[in-house]
Amino acid sequence: MIKSMTGFAHTSGEFGGKRIDLEIRSVNHRFLDVQFKMPEDLRYLESNMREQIAQHVTRGKLECRIQLNTIAEHSGSLHINHELVAELAALNTKWRNEHDGLGKLTVAEILKFPNVIISAEKDNEVIANGVQTLLGNALKDFVETRKREGLKLQAHLLERLELMDDIITALESLFPGLLKTHMQRVRTRLAEAVMSIDEDRLKQEFALFMQKADVDEEFSRLRTHIAEVRRIITEHKGTVGKRLDFLMQELNREANTLGSKSIASECTQVSVELKVLIEQMREQVQNIE
């Protein structure tokens, strides 16, 4: 099953007196690029988190955002930084003496000051384990969203592959008649060349006819590439985006070659229609992992 590189997941939980909100989102990218936005005191977990993400994701620009909020009711395992509180109180007293109009710091204001309330070491461990647990849960949801998006991409590609098959089949059925008409025109030009005994023109007309009349190779390659794209998006497991991108280039090359061998307006139109469908697929392939 193919997977999209676009995905999103969010989860939250309460650990060690903190409410943890963890969010993962990603967009397409040539390689795996993971960025973290989280409190500095959790940075030491980054390496393990990268490894955990790499087990589930191989391509995409991924952002993992973590927010911590203190739970008001939690106080059992917290203690106060008394030295910092004393410094704040001393500064408040000093500034109130120096500046009229300044009020006293309330207990609530002091507790909101960074590092006044310090989590115990036990709580830090609980929080770290909580982050890892939430990341694992979020990654499961994240992968599922990418799979669901991958199914939509698969349906989009299969629909256009079917249209390409129909277009090629229609041209193949028309081609004998188009070739017959083209031969009549070539006969006329050859007759004119023979009358003027222009050997160079004879050679050019014959070579041009042979080149444009032989499109079996283009038809065969187009069908081979179409079959391979269909096989990859329905049977292959793992990373396939780069392989599909290469096949889009090959399909476009054959469509261009078919257009260059045009013997009638119908051939030119088919080449254009094929290239439109290929470009539509190529845009979607850019989002496949």
N, C-alpha and C positions, 0 to 999 in steps of 0.2 A: 504494500500500500504506500502510495506517495504521501508526503507530508508537506504542508505549506510552511514557509519560514515566518509567516505572520501568525502570532498567537498572543494570548493574554490569559492570566490567571491571578486570582487574589484569594488570600486566606488570612485568618487572624486567630489569635489565641492569647490566653493569660498564663504567664510563666514568671515565677519569682517576683511577684508584685508588680509586673509590667504587662501592659497590653501590647502585643506585637502585631503589627500589620505588615504583611509581606506581599509584594506585588511583582509579577513578572510580565514583561511585554517584549515583543520582538518584531523586527521587520527584516526584509531580505538583505543579504550581504554575501559577498563572495566566500568569506570564511566565517569562523565563529569568533565573534567579538563580544565579550561580556563586560559590562560596566555595572558597578555597584554604587548605589546612593544609600548610605546608612550611617548611623552614629559612629564617631571615631573609636569609641570603646568596643566596637564590634569588628573593627578592621582585622583583627587577628584571625577571624574566622574566614576571611576572604579566600585563602588558598584552598581550604577544604570545600568551600562552597563552589568554587570554580570546577573542582574535580567532580563534585556531585552533579553539576549542570552538564558537564562534558559527557557524562554517561548517558544522557538523554537527548542531547542536542549536538549536531555536528556542523551546522551552518546557520548564519543569521546574526544580526546585530541585536543583542539581548541586553535589556536593562532590568536589574533586580533592585527594587526599592524597599527599604525596611524602615519602619518608624516604631519608636518606643514611647509609650506613655505610662506614667506612674498611676497605679490604681489607688485611689484615695483611701479605700478601706484597709489597704494592706499596710501593716505596721509591725508585724511580729518579728521580722528578720531585718529591720532597718535600724540604723543608728545615726546619730547626729555628729557632724564634724564640728566639735565644740570650739576648736581653735579658730575656724573660719567664722563661726557665729560671734565669738569674742571680738574678732577684728572688725566685723561689720558693725557691731554695737558701738565699738570705740570710734569708728569713723563717723557713725551717725551722731554720736554725742559731740564730737569735735566740730562737725559741720553745722550742727544746730547752734553751737555757741558762736560760730563765726558768721553764720548767715541767718538773719531773722526770717521767720516764716516756714522754716523746714520742720516737718513733723517727725514724730518718732516712727521708726520702722515697726510694723506689726509682726507678730509671730508668723502669720500667713505669708507676708512678703519675704521674710527671712528664709522660710522653708522653700520658697520658689527659687531662691538664688542658686545657680549652678553649684553642685558639689557639696551643698549643705547637708542634704540627705544622701547617705552613702549606703548602697546595697552591700549586704554581707557577701563574703566570698561564695557562700553556698548559693545565694540567689544568682550570682553571676554565672555559676555553672548551670543552674536551672535554665536561665535565660539563653545561654549558648546552646544547650540541648534543645530548647524550644525553637530556636531559629532553625536548627538543622531539621527538626521534625516538620516545621511549617514549610520549609523549602522542599522537602520530599513530597509533601502533600500537594503543594502548588505545582511542582513539576509534573505530577500525574495529570492534573487538570490541564496544564499547559500543553502537554503532549496530545491529549485528547482533542483540544481545540485545533491544534495543527493538523490532526488527522481528519477532523470534520471539514476543515477548510481544504485539505488535500482531496477529499472526495468531490468537492465542488470543482476544483481544478481538473480532476480526472474527467468528470462529465463534460466539462468545457472542451478539453482536448479531444476526447473520443468523438464528440459531435462534429468537430472540424475535420478530424481524420476521415470520418464517414463521408462528409461532403467532398473531400478531396478524392476519395475513391470513386464517388459517383461522377465527378467531373472528368477524371481520367478515363473511366469506362465509356462515358458519352463521347469523348474525343476519339477514343480507339474505334468506336463503331462508325464515326463519321470519317475517319482518316482515309479509308480506301477511296471513297468518293472524292474527297478533297485532293488526294494524290492523283486521281485520274484527271481531274480538271487541271491540276498543275502540270501534268505531263502534256496535255494538249497545248498549253501555253509554251512549254519548253520546246515542243516539236516545231511550233511556228518559229520560234527564235532560232532553233537549229537550222531550219530550212533556209531562213534568211542568211545565216552564217555560211551555209554550204554554197549558196548562190554567189556569195561574195568571196568564197574560198578563203575565209579568215580562220586559219588553224588555231590561232591563239584564242579567238572567241569561242570556237568549238570546244576547246579544252576547258575554258572557264565555265561555259554553260553546262557541260557535262559534270564537272566537279561540283558546281553549285547544286545541280539537281540531285546528285548522289548524297551530298551532305544534308540537304533538307529532307530528302525522302527517308533517311534512316533515323527514326526516332524511337526504335524499339528499345535501345539502351536507356534512353531517358525514362520511358514508361516503366521499364524493369527496375531501375534504380529508385524511382519515386515510390513504387509499390513496396520495394524492399525496405526503404527508410520508414514508410508509413507503418509497415508491419512491425518494425523494430520499436518504434515509438509506442505503438499499441501494446506490445509485449512488456515493455519497461513499466508503463504506468498501470498495468493490470497485474503483473506477476512479480516484478522485482521488489526486493526489500532493501532498505538502506538508502544511502545518498545517491540520487539519480539526476539532480538538477543540472550538473555540469555536462553529463552525457546527453541529456535532452537538448541542452543549448547547442552542443556540437551537431546533433542531428537536425536541428532547425536550420543551421548554416548549410548543411548538405542538401536539405530539401529545397532551400532557396536557390542554391547553385543549379540544381537540376531544372527547376522551374524557369530560371533565366536562360539556360541552354535550350530548353524547349521553345521559349519565345524567340530565341535567335534563329531557330530553324523553321520559323513560321512560313507556311506555304499558303495560308489564307487568314482572313480576319478572325475566323473561329479559333485558330491556334493562338493568335495573339491574345484574344479575350480569355482563353483558358489559362494562359501563362499569368495574366494579370490576376485572375480570380484565385489561382493557386497561391500567388505571392501574398495576396491580402489575407488569406486563411493562415498561411505560415507566419505572417507578422502578428496576427492575433494570438496564435499559439506561443510565439516567442515571448510576447509580453507576459503571458501567464507563466511560462517556464521560468522566468526570472524570480518567481515567488516560490519555486519548489526547492525543498532541501536537497 
